[in-house]
Amino acid sequence: MTPITWRHAGPHDATALSILGGATFLTSFAHDHPGPALLTHIGVAHGAPYYEAALADPAQTILIGETPLGAPVGYAMLTPPDLPVPTDAARDLEIKRIYLLAGWQGGGHGGALMVRVEEEARHRGAERLLLAVYLHNERAQRFYARHGFSHIGETTFMVGDVPFRDLIYARTL
């Protein structure tokens, strides 16, 4: 399998993250999300301006993975927690997004990315990671369980104007 080089994303990565974010979200959810709502969500939540703002915010960290030829194939985004469960801003971080293109899944790249996320969270002083995962994304739920996450709550995630039920997971570092 093609190796992935992971690094901290910078302002010059906003366009690549926008394309990668839209592609991975579409690939992950096109099977059961209505097309118009899905496209509206991608246009707003994965547009280059969204990533430009995230990259300019020192409270957020984005790790991007690239092939040896520089093609972006995965990323993870750590942010202050914004989930409807009790959190402690001084000790908690949220994995807002963690995605790999389909061709890079299943070969250990997800586990390697999670290790990097955990290292980054510890470096930032976090003691707990939180995330939300789609109720019907059982593959992702199994992945998070293998990495020590457990279910602690639920939330509603809006895709365009369509609500979806997400599970909230947490893991102590």
C-alpha angles and dihedrals in degrees: 000000000000111000122242124219112209124206142153110277118236136197091278089063098065095100094046091048091049092053093042093045093050093045095048094044092049092046092048099047111021090098094069110010120089111255100233093048091045093052092046090052093048092049092054106029096039102034119123091251090059092054093042089057093045092050091050092052111090090204090066130068127192122193115198127196124210139183119243087267092055099255112147112238106161147007145181128207124205118196140162107281117275103172131118095252130090109281138173113221090205095057108021132078128181125223094221094180136006118171142156126189110254094253090061097047123101099028101090096273092113091053091047090051092050090052089053091048090052091048091050092047092051090047088055090051098254121154097185137035123208132187142166121232129188112260092234097045096097094162091059091045090054090048092052092046089053087055095052101264121140134192114264105159150334138255141178117250117199119217103188102311095332120099121220128188116241130186119227116224131188138190131188113228 
